[in-house]
Amino acid sequence: MSSEHAVNTDTGAGPDKVRLGPVNALYPSLTTLVGAVVDGRPNFLAVAHVGIMNHGTPQYVSVGLNKAHHTPRGITAHGEFSICLPGRDLVEKTDYAGLVSGRRTDKSRLFDVFFGDLAHAPLIRECPVCMECRLARVLDFETHDVFVGEIVQTHADRDVLDAGGAIDVRAVDPLLFDMASRTYWALGEPAGKCWSAGKAMKERLEP
Ligand SMILES: Cc1cc2nc3c(=O)[nH]c(=O)nc-3n(C[C@H](O)[C@H](O)[C@H](O)COP(=O)(O)O)c2cc1C
């Protein structure tokens, strides 16, 4: 570890805590493929800076895209985009989509493309789950624009749905993105049930 990392002995955090500066530690995040129609052609890029903005009605999600990229031009032009979730089997093509720009390379034939309800939100047949989004807002930051989209339709492969029709994340086998290790990770074992793992404690403390 570099000696420039100040040890927090003066703050009460103790010698085991190290100050890293403003490092973004919100990883792993989900690796997605974001698509738009740019100059009449579908174009996709790899995007890991994704967010859930409004969970409810409507459903809003966000993607943070560098202003220099090619894909945002299509999102701005048509007000529509897609977000698809590649499985582990698509790691090579996904990474490629994140290495080359549609500005110089035609990526329109990289995937088997289909369309759903929106004419300018290209979807990827090889991805087990795809969402069609209508652009709702753009947040303008220094280097990135955050495109907030309303999900208008979601498409899923039959074989990634559980018996109740919900998306089974284990079957999707998503690629998790970690910036620090520059590595795609896969899901591990379940660690507990949400809104359930803490129930016994809640009852103990607030009977
Ligand atoms: C795994 C991975 C994740 C990425 N995540 C983002 C991201 O969240 N936002 C972004 O602007 N670029 C991201 N990139 C970079 C773009 O995908 C890349 O620059 C791409 O070539 C841009 O394509 P385009 O110019 O055709 O739009 C990522 C790249 C990789 C490999």
The ligand as a Tripos MOL2 file, in Angstrom:
@<TRIPOS>MOLECULE
LIG
   31    33     1     0     0
SMALL
NO_CHARGES

@<TRIPOS>ATOM
      1 C1        -17.1750   -3.0110  -18.8310 C.3       1 LIG1
      2 C2        -17.2670   -1.6260  -19.3690 C.ar      1 LIG1
      3 C3        -18.1100   -0.7170  -18.7740 C.ar      1 LIG1
      4 C4        -18.2140    0.5840  -19.2630 C.ar      1 LIG1
      5 N1        -19.0540    1.4560  -18.6470 N.ar      1 LIG1
      6 C5        -19.2050    2.7060  -19.1440 C.ar      1 LIG1
      7 C6        -20.1260    3.6110  -18.5340 C.ar      1 LIG1
      8 O1        -20.8010    3.2950  -17.5630 O.2       1 LIG1
      9 N2        -20.2240    4.8570  -19.0850 N.ar      1 LIG1
     10 C7        -19.5040    5.2470  -20.1740 C.ar      1 LIG1
     11 O2        -19.6430    6.3900  -20.6210 O.2       1 LIG1
     12 N3        -18.6250    4.3930  -20.7820 N.ar      1 LIG1
     13 C8        -18.4770    3.1360  -20.2930 C.ar      1 LIG1
     14 N4        -17.6230    2.2570  -20.8980 N.ar      1 LIG1
     15 C9        -16.8750    2.6910  -22.0950 C.3       1 LIG1
     16 C10       -17.7020    2.5990  -23.3880 C.3       1 LIG1
     17 O3        -18.4470    1.4000  -23.4590 O.3       1 LIG1
     18 C11       -16.7540    2.6670  -24.5930 C.3       1 LIG1
     19 O4        -16.0050    3.8540  -24.5700 O.3       1 LIG1
     20 C12       -17.4480    2.4910  -25.9380 C.3       1 LIG1
     21 O5        -16.4700    2.1840  -26.8940 O.3       1 LIG1
     22 C13       -18.2330    3.6980  -26.4230 C.3       1 LIG1
     23 O6        -18.9260    3.3080  -27.5770 O.3       1 LIG1
     24 P1        -19.6850    4.3160  -28.5530 P.3       1 LIG1
     25 O7        -18.7380    5.4600  -28.8330 O.co2     1 LIG1
     26 O8        -19.9720    3.4720  -29.7680 O.co2     1 LIG1
     27 O9        -20.9240    4.8010  -27.8620 O.co2     1 LIG1
     28 C14       -17.4600    0.9770  -20.3970 C.ar      1 LIG1
     29 C15       -16.5870    0.0520  -20.9930 C.ar      1 LIG1
     30 C16       -16.4800   -1.2280  -20.4860 C.ar      1 LIG1
     31 C17       -15.5550   -2.2140  -21.1340 C.3       1 LIG1
@<TRIPOS>BOND
     1     1     2 1
     2     2     3 ar
     3     2    30 ar
     4     3     4 ar
     5     4     5 ar
     6     4    28 ar
     7     5     6 ar
     8     6     7 ar
     9     6    13 1
    10     7     8 2
    11     7     9 ar
    12     9    10 ar
    13    10    11 2
    14    10    12 ar
    15    12    13 ar
    16    13    14 ar
    17    14    15 1
    18    14    28 ar
    19    15    16 1
    20    16    17 1
    21    16    18 1
    22    18    19 1
    23    18    20 1
    24    20    21 1
    25    20    22 1
    26    22    23 1
    27    23    24 1
    28    24    25 2
    29    24    26 1
    30    24    27 1
    31    28    29 ar
    32    29    30 ar
    33    30    31 1
@<TRIPOS>SUBSTRUCTURE
     1 LIG1         1 GROUP 0 **** ****
